[in-house]
Each structure stands twice: as structure tokens, then as C-alpha cells.
């Protein structure tokens, strides 16, 4: 009896790594005595996300981050990979985050729902140059909104899929590749957004080049197109709005336009898939497109992956271009896809 009691107690003394004890999430604190908000997403033993070094919500630098996590030792290493955004406030000290860091920390879960990352930071390009401590605590609140919020909020409900994480990581970066690569990779670029006054414009209809030949063509025992790309090719494109684009970036936000009924969409930019499995809800799905990687005239196509419980698949889109706001009601069916034309000015 005593033997079974010991075994029973042992079962309850083994540390259990519950979903609440994930390194994925929002972390706040300081790195090298500078205020930081860190968004970490775990994919296997690798890490992705963003870091915000800030004095205030209007004065910060934002980096994409990469790194590794060792569950055996509960230790994490990450570094500021690319500078994505810089917003200068009125601080006499300038904008924080001028130096990109490489951080090493232990992931500690002492109990009571508390989780910490404690360690040290070095200069990214000079690992022997130790700069200061890393002291972060996991939190449910955030100061900055970006494309990783949706992944973090739904991590245990499906967004921990490696494909989704890789896609968001590609979209969240603003690389400056050679001209040839720019066209290839622009389909996997950025996300984010905001709001202003609606611009009322007539809805036009545009019939795309005929696809009957593709539709009737007999495939030569080769590659079968993925379902979403097949839908993209076969469906008629309906021009819903033309938006003039200026500045550095255009920000887009997608919502379910009616009752939340499970609508899911994919987005194509200039005939290339940039993201799929976007589930429309009352919360915005944010995307940011760098203007310098766009052509003079661009076609952004919303393709319905399903029609939800209440057809058709409808999305409400808001676009911010500089200080102007444009909005559009996008509808997609089994026969048609909604198109937004982005025209560089």
C-alpha cells in the first residue's frame, strides 16, 4: 500500500508544462535598462516575433526577432533581426532601440501564473560586448498592435501551425532585396492598420481575361493546383474599389462584415498568394504592404476559402494611406472574387 501511495504522490510532483506556461506571448520589462515590449512566437525549437524598444507609444523602434528555445533547459536566445519601423517622438533622448541586441534568458515559471525571462543582453554583432540585464514578465496586455497579435491570441486554437508562423514572419519583415527578388517576395510581405473617414466611390465591375482555356484544359498528369489557387484562377474578379497609394506603406484591416459565421479567406497580390487561412472575426486581421515593392497598378484579390454558415463570404476592409482612409465591402462567392486595385501615385 505504501508503495502505491509513493507512486501516486509522484504523479502529482512531476512538473507539467501546461498551455498557460508557454513562452509564446507578450512580454514586458527591460533589456539593458531600456523599456521593451516583446512578442515571442514558438515554432518547434525556433522563435519568431517582434521587439519594441520604447519611451512611449509614439516614440519607439520595432525589430523583427529570431531565436531558439531549448525546452530541456528552459532557456531562450533571440536577437533583433531587422529594423521594421521607427517612430520618433518628442523625447530629448531620441528614439530608443538604436542598438540591436542579442538576448539570452532563462524561462522561469515560479507559480501563481507568473512567468519571467531573466538573463543578459549583448550587442548583436559583438557577442562579447555584454550590455545589461534582461528582465521580462509575461503579460496579457500590450501597448503595440501588429500582425503577431492574432497568432498569439489563437496559438492554442490553430495558429501554432508552422506554415502560418512562417507566413506571418515573411509578411512582417521589410527586406530590401535586389530588384528581381522584390517581385518574387512581395507576395509574402507585411501586415497591420487603422481608420479615418470613408471614401464613397461607385462600385465597378471588371471582367478579367477569359479563363475558359484553363478551365477546359486537360492537365497533363502533372501538378494539380492547390484548391485555393484553382479557385483563384477559375472565379471572376469583381472590381470593388480603386485606391490611390502614396507614402511608405498601405495598411489594411479585414473584419467579418456580418454575423461571425466562420468565413475564411485567402489574399492574392498581383496573381501571387500572399496569405491564406485568414479567419474573419469581429477583431481586425491586420496587413501592411510596403509601397516601394508595389507596381504602378496592383490587384489585391480576396478569394473565399469557404462561404461560412451564411453565404456569401463577406469582409469589411479598411485601408489607411497616409492620413486618408478608404473602406470597402468585399463579397466572394463560388463564382466571383472581390478585387481592390492599388494604384501608385
C-alpha positions in Angstrom: 0.0 0.0 0.0 2.8 2.4 0.9 4.5 1.7 -2.4 1.3 2.7 -4.3 1.0 5.8 -2.2 4.5 6.9 -3.1 3.8 6.3 -6.8 0.5 8.2 -6.6 2.2 11.2 -5.0 5.0 11.1 -7.5 2.5 11.6 -10.3 1.5 15.0 -8.8 5.0 16.2 -8.2 6.2 15.8 -11.8 6.3 19.4 -13.3 3.7 19.7 -16.0 4.2 22.2 -18.8 0.6 23.4 -19.3 -0.6 25.5 -22.3 -0.5 28.5 -19.9 3.2 28.0 -19.4 4.2 28.8 -23.0 7.0 31.1 -24.0 4.6 32.3 -26.8 3.0 35.5 -25.8 3.6 39.2 -24.9 6.5 40.1 -22.6 7.2 43.4 -20.9 10.1 44.7 -19.0 13.6 45.9 -19.7 16.6 44.9 -21.8 19.8 46.7 -21.0 17.6 49.1 -18.8 15.5 50.1 -21.8 11.8 49.6 -21.8 10.8 46.7 -24.1 7.6 45.0 -25.3 8.5 41.7 -26.8 6.2 39.4 -28.8 7.5 35.8 -28.9 6.1 33.0 -31.0 7.5 29.5 -30.7 7.7 27.1 -33.7 9.3 23.9 -32.6 12.7 24.9 -31.2 12.8 28.2 -33.1 11.4 31.6 -32.1 10.0 34.5 -34.2 8.2 37.8 -33.4 8.9 41.4 -32.8 10.6 43.7 -30.2 9.6 47.2 -29.4 12.1 49.5 -27.6 10.1 52.5 -26.5 9.8 55.6 -24.3 6.1 56.0 -25.2 3.6 54.6 -27.7 4.7 57.4 -30.1 8.4 57.0 -29.7 9.8 53.6 -30.5 11.8 51.3 -32.7 10.4 48.0 -33.8 12.6 45.0 -34.9 11.7 41.5 -36.2 13.3 38.9 -33.9 14.6 35.4 -34.5 15.9 32.9 -32.0 15.8 29.5 -30.4 14.2 27.8 -27.3 15.5 24.8 -25.5 12.6 23.1 -23.6 15.1 20.8 -21.9 16.8 23.7 -20.1 14.0 26.3 -20.4 16.5 28.7 -21.9 15.9 31.1 -24.8 18.2 33.0 -27.2 16.8 35.7 -29.5 18.2 38.7 -31.4 16.9 41.8 -33.1 17.0 40.8 -36.8 15.7 43.6 -38.9 14.6 47.2 -38.1 10.9 47.3 -39.3 9.7 50.6 -38.0 10.9 53.7 -36.3 8.6 56.4 -34.9 10.3 59.4 -33.4 8.6 61.2 -30.6 9.5 64.4 -28.8 11.8 62.9 -26.3 15.1 64.9 -25.8 16.9 61.5 -25.6 15.9 60.5 -29.1 14.2 57.2 -30.2 15.2 54.2 -28.1 16.5 50.9 -29.6 19.3 52.3 -31.7 21.5 49.2 -30.8 20.1 45.8 -31.9 20.6 43.2 -29.1 21.2 39.5 -28.7 19.5 38.3 -25.6 19.9 35.1 -23.6 17.4 34.3 -20.8 16.0 31.6 -18.6 12.3 30.9 -18.8 11.0 30.7 -15.2 7.5 29.8 -14.1 7.6 30.1 -10.2 3.8 29.7 -9.9 0.7 31.7 -9.4 0.5 32.3 -13.2 3.8 34.3 -13.2 6.3 33.8 -15.9 9.7 35.5 -16.3 12.6 35.7 -18.7 15.8 36.7 -16.9 19.2 36.9 -18.4 21.6 39.2 -20.2 21.9 41.2 -23.4 24.9 41.7 -25.7 25.4 43.8 -28.8 24.1 41.7 -31.7 27.2 41.9 -33.8 29.6 41.8 -30.7 28.5 39.0 -28.5 31.5 39.5 -26.2 30.2 43.1 -25.5 27.8 42.5 -22.6 25.5 45.5 -22.1 22.9 44.8 -19.4 20.3 42.5 -17.8 17.2 41.1 -19.4 14.2 41.2 -17.1 10.8 40.5 -18.7 7.5 39.3 -17.4 4.7 37.7 -19.5 1.6 39.8 -19.6 -2.0 39.7 -21.1 -1.8 43.4 -22.0 0.0 45.1 -24.8 0.9 48.6 -26.0 1.6 47.9 -29.6 -0.7 46.2 -32.2 0.8 44.2 -35.0 0.3 41.1 -37.2 1.5 38.7 -34.4 -1.4 39.5 -32.1 -3.8 37.2 -34.0 -1.2 34.3 -33.8 -0.7 34.8 -30.0 -4.4 35.1 -29.2 -5.2 31.9 -31.2 -2.0 30.0 -30.7 -3.6 27.0 -29.0 -6.5 27.1 -31.4 -4.5 26.5 -34.7 -2.2 29.5 -35.3 0.7 27.4 -34.0 0.8 25.8 -37.4 4.4 26.2 -38.8 3.0 27.3 -42.1 1.1 30.2 -40.5 4.0 31.3 -38.4 6.4 31.2 -41.4 3.9 33.2 -43.5 3.4 35.8 -40.8 7.2 36.0 -40.3 7.7 36.6 -44.1 4.9 39.2 -44.2 6.1 41.0 -41.1 9.6 41.8 -42.5 10.6 44.7 -44.7 13.6 43.3 -46.5 15.4 45.3 -49.2 16.3 42.5 -51.7 17.7 43.0 -55.2 15.1 44.3 -57.8 14.5 40.8 -59.2 13.8 39.3 -55.8 11.5 42.1 -54.8 8.8 41.0 -57.2 9.1 37.4 -56.1 8.9 38.2 -52.4 6.4 41.0 -52.4 3.7 38.3 -52.2 5.0 37.3 -48.8 5.3 40.8 -47.4 3.9 42.7 -44.5 0.8 43.3 -42.4 -1.1 45.9 -40.0 -3.7 49.2 -39.9 -6.1 52.0 -38.7 -9.1 54.1 -39.6 -10.3 57.5 -41.0 -13.3 58.8 -43.0 -14.9 56.5 -45.5 -14.5 57.5 -49.2 -17.6 56.8 -51.1 -16.9 55.6 -54.6 -19.1 53.8 -57.1 -18.6 50.0 -57.3 -17.4 49.0 -60.6 -17.4 45.6 -62.2 -14.5 44.3 -64.1 -14.4 41.2 -66.2 -10.9 39.6 -66.1 -9.3 38.0 -69.1 -11.2 34.8 -70.0 -10.1 31.7 -68.2 -12.1 29.2 -70.3 -9.0 27.7 -71.8 -7.6 27.0 -68.4 -10.9 25.7 -67.2 -11.3 23.3 -70.1 -7.7 22.3 -70.4 -6.9 18.7 -69.6 -4.0 18.6 -67.2 -1.0 16.6 -68.4 -0.6 14.2 -65.5 1.5 16.9 -63.8 0.9 19.3 -61.0 -2.6 19.7 -59.6 -3.1 23.2 -58.4 -3.8 23.7 -54.7 -7.5 24.2 -54.1 -7.3 27.9 -53.3 -5.2 28.7 -56.4 -7.6 26.7 -58.5 -10.5 28.8 -57.1 -8.4 32.0 -57.7 -8.0 31.1 -61.4 -11.5 30.0 -62.1 -13.5 32.7 -60.4 -14.4 36.0 -62.0 -12.8 39.1 -60.4 -15.1 41.9 -59.5 -13.5 45.3 -59.0 -14.8 46.8 -55.8 -12.6 49.8 -55.2 -9.6 51.6 -56.6 -7.3 53.1 -54.0 -4.5 55.6 -54.7 -1.3 54.7 -52.9 1.4 57.0 -51.6 3.9 57.2 -48.9 5.9 54.3 -47.4 3.2 51.8 -46.7 -0.5 51.0 -47.0 -2.3 49.5 -44.1 -5.2 47.1 -44.4 -7.6 45.7 -41.9 -10.1 42.9 -42.6 -13.2 42.1 -40.5 -16.2 39.8 -40.9 -18.8 42.1 -42.4 -21.9 40.4 -40.9 -22.6 37.7 -38.3 -19.4 35.9 -37.3 -20.1 32.6 -39.1 -16.7 31.1 -39.8 -15.8 33.0 -43.0 -12.2 32.3 -44.1 -10.3 34.0 -47.0 -7.0 34.0 -48.9 -5.4 37.1 -50.4 -3.5 37.3 -53.7 -1.4 40.2 -54.8 -0.7 40.5 -58.5 -1.6 36.9 -59.1 0.5 35.5 -56.2 -0.7 34.1 -52.9 0.4 36.3 -50.0 -1.6 34.7 -47.3 -4.3 32.1 -46.7 -6.5 30.7 -43.9 -7.4 34.2 -42.7 -10.4 33.7 -40.4 -12.7 36.7 -40.4 -13.9 37.8 -37.0 -15.0 41.0 -35.2 -11.3 41.7 -34.5 -9.3 43.1 -37.3 -6.8 41.0 -39.2 -4.1 43.5 -40.0 -1.8 43.7 -43.0 0.8 46.2 -44.0 2.2 46.4 -47.6 5.4 48.3 -48.4 4.6 50.8 -51.2 8.1 50.7 -52.7 7.6 47.0 -53.5 4.3 47.6 -55.4 3.9 48.1 -59.1 2.3 51.1 -60.6 -1.0 49.2 -60.7 -1.7 46.3 -58.4 -4.6 43.9 -58.0 -5.4 42.6 -54.5 -7.8 39.7 -54.7 -9.9 38.3 -51.8 -10.8 34.7 -52.5 -13.3 32.9 -50.3 -12.0 29.6 -48.9 -15.5 28.9 -47.7 -18.8 30.7 -47.5 -19.3 30.3 -43.8 -22.7 29.4 -42.4 -24.4 32.4 -44.0 -23.3 32.8 -47.7 -21.8 34.8 -49.3 -18.4 35.3 -47.7 -18.3 39.0 -46.8 -15.4 41.1 -45.5 -15.3 44.7 -44.4 -11.9 46.2 -45.4 -10.4 49.5 -44.2 -7.3 50.9 -45.9 -5.1 53.7 -44.5 -2.9 55.5 -46.9 -1.1 58.4 -45.2 -3.8 60.4 -43.5 -6.7 59.1 -45.7 -9.0 56.2 -45.1 -10.8 54.1 -47.6 -13.2 51.3 -46.8 -14.9 48.6 -48.9 -17.4 45.9 -48.6 -15.9 42.8 -50.2 -18.0 39.8 -51.2 -16.8 36.5 -52.6 -18.8 33.5 -53.8 -18.2 30.3 -55.6 -18.3 32.3 -58.9 -16.5 35.5 -58.1 -13.8 37.1 -56.0 -13.5 40.7 -54.8 -10.7 42.8 -56.2 -9.1 46.0 -54.9 -6.9 48.0 -57.3 -4.0 49.7 -55.7 -2.6 52.5 -57.9 0.7 54.2 -57.0 0.6 57.9 -57.4 
